[in-house]
């Protein structure tokens, strides 16, 4: 089975989305992803050796940064501490490897920031939250479900960032309502 894990960390002025995806987990095995106090993320693989994709998006009113690396190898029963340099998106992801459970790090990986194929998922204007090709009430419903914790996973975050200010929040919902009800809001072009 292939799994995806998302952690969303919000503060008053920013949002960080951490995603581990395409991780293979066998029947009866487990994996765990948690956010650390030092703004790093811990991924524990209690399964066979596998590969995964890591994507970290930081959005605020002053910066939009995406860290992305595909095919990161993790050994069986290992923990990775993923710690990006939050100051510069061109820097590497630093991954500390704990291959002998116990909290000591036996290896360090420095992974370059790659071009994220999801970065170009938005096309035309924003607002097509559910990626069906048109902006309609189903996009409003999807955005409400996402913002209220209803379980909706955004297929393309830039599309849901309706007002294009860098963070998906209630102001995007208001903008979409204004657009759909003829309130005069004009959807901005995709970033």
C-alpha positions in Angstrom: 0.0 0.0 0.0 1.2 3.5 -0.8 0.6 6.2 1.8 0.6 9.9 2.1 1.1 11.8 5.3 0.3 15.6 5.7 1.0 17.8 8.6 -0.2 21.4 8.6 1.4 23.8 11.1 -0.3 27.2 11.3 0.8 30.4 13.1 -0.9 33.8 12.9 1.2 34.9 9.9 2.2 31.7 8.1 1.3 28.1 7.2 3.7 25.2 6.7 2.5 22.0 4.9 4.8 19.0 5.3 4.0 16.1 3.1 5.5 12.6 2.9 4.0 10.7 0.0 4.5 7.6 -2.1 5.7 5.7 0.9 5.1 2.0 0.7 3.9 0.2 3.8 3.2 -3.5 4.0 0.2 -5.1 5.7 0.7 -5.1 9.5 3.5 -2.5 9.3 3.3 1.1 10.4 4.8 4.5 9.8 4.6 7.7 11.9 5.1 11.3 11.0 5.2 14.0 13.6 6.2 17.7 13.9 9.1 18.5 16.2 9.4 21.5 18.4 12.4 22.7 16.4 10.3 23.0 13.2 11.8 19.8 11.9 9.7 16.7 11.0 10.2 13.1 12.2 9.3 10.2 9.9 9.6 6.7 11.4 9.4 3.8 9.1 8.4 0.5 10.9 8.2 -1.3 7.7 10.6 -2.7 5.1 13.1 -0.4 3.4 11.3 2.0 1.0 11.5 5.3 -0.8 9.4 8.3 -0.3 8.9 11.9 -1.6 9.2 14.8 0.7 7.5 18.2 0.0 7.5 21.1 2.4 5.6 24.3 1.6 5.9 27.4 3.6 3.4 30.2 2.8 3.2 33.6 4.5 2.5 37.2 3.5 6.3 37.7 2.9 7.6 34.4 1.5 6.5 31.4 -0.6 9.0 28.5 -0.4 8.7 24.9 -1.5 11.2 22.2 -0.7 10.9 19.1 -2.7 12.9 15.9 -3.2 11.7 12.7 -4.8 12.9 9.1 -4.1 14.4 9.5 -0.6 15.5 6.1 0.6 14.7 5.0 4.2 15.9 1.7 5.7 13.7 -0.7 7.6 13.0 0.4 11.2 14.6 3.8 10.7 13.8 7.3 11.6 14.5 10.4 9.5 14.5 13.9 11.0 13.8 16.2 8.0 15.2 19.6 8.7 15.1 22.2 5.9 17.1 25.5 6.1 14.0 27.7 6.5 15.9 30.8 5.4 16.6 29.9 1.7 14.7 27.6 -0.6 17.8 26.9 -2.7 19.5 25.2 0.3 19.4 21.5 0.8 17.1 19.4 2.9 19.1 18.0 5.8 17.9 14.6 6.9 19.4 13.0 10.1 19.2 9.2 10.0 18.6 7.1 13.1 19.1 3.6 11.8 19.6 2.0 15.2 16.5 3.1 17.2 17.7 5.0 20.2 17.9 8.6 19.3 21.5 8.7 17.9 22.1 9.8 14.4 24.4 7.5 12.4 24.2 9.4 9.1 23.2 12.7 7.6 21.8 13.2 4.1 22.0 16.5 2.2 19.4 16.5 -0.5 19.2 19.3 -3.1 15.9 21.1 -3.6 14.3 19.8 -6.8 11.6 21.3 -9.0 8.3 20.2 -7.6 6.0 18.9 -10.3 2.9 20.0 -8.3 4.2 23.6 -8.4 2.7 24.0 -11.9 -0.7 22.4 -11.1 -2.5 25.7 -11.1 -3.5 26.8 -14.6 -5.2 30.0 -15.8 -6.9 31.6 -12.7 -7.2 30.4 -9.1 -10.4 28.9 -7.7 -10.6 25.5 -9.3 -10.2 23.9 -5.8 -11.2 20.4 -6.8 -9.4 20.5 -10.2 -12.5 19.5 -12.2 -11.8 22.1 -14.9 -14.4 24.8 -13.9 -14.9 27.1 -10.9 -18.3 26.3 -9.4 -20.2 25.5 -6.2 -18.4 22.2 -5.9 -15.1 24.1 -5.4 -16.8 26.1 -2.6 -17.9 22.9 -1.0 -14.4 21.4 -1.3 -12.8 24.5 0.2 -15.3 24.5 3.2 -14.5 20.9 3.8 -10.7 21.5 3.8 -10.9 24.6 6.0 -13.2 23.0 8.6 -11.2 19.8 8.9 -13.8 17.8 7.0 -11.1 15.6 5.5 -10.8 17.1 2.0 -7.2 17.0 0.8 -6.3 19.8 -1.7 -5.1 18.3 -5.0 -3.5 21.6 -5.9 -2.9 24.2 -3.1 -2.2 27.1 -5.5 -5.8 26.7 -6.9 -7.3 26.9 -3.4 -5.3 30.0 -2.6 -8.1 31.9 -4.3 -6.9 35.4 -3.5 -3.2 34.5 -4.2 -1.8 35.9 -1.0 0.2 32.8 -0.2 -1.9 31.0 2.5 -5.2 29.0 2.2 -7.6 30.5 4.8 -11.0 32.0 5.3 -10.2 35.0 3.1 -10.0 32.6 0.2 -13.4 31.3 1.1 -14.8 34.8 1.1 -13.2 35.6 -2.2 -14.7 32.4 -3.8 -18.1 33.3 -2.4 -17.9 36.8 -3.9 -16.8 35.4 -7.3 -19.5 32.7 -7.4 -22.3 35.1 -6.3 -21.4 37.9 -8.7 -20.1 40.1 -5.9 -17.4 41.5 -8.2 -14.4 39.5 -7.2 -12.1 38.7 -10.1 -10.1 35.6 -9.8 -6.3 36.3 -10.1 -4.0 34.5 -12.4 -2.2 31.5 -11.1 1.3 32.2 -9.7 
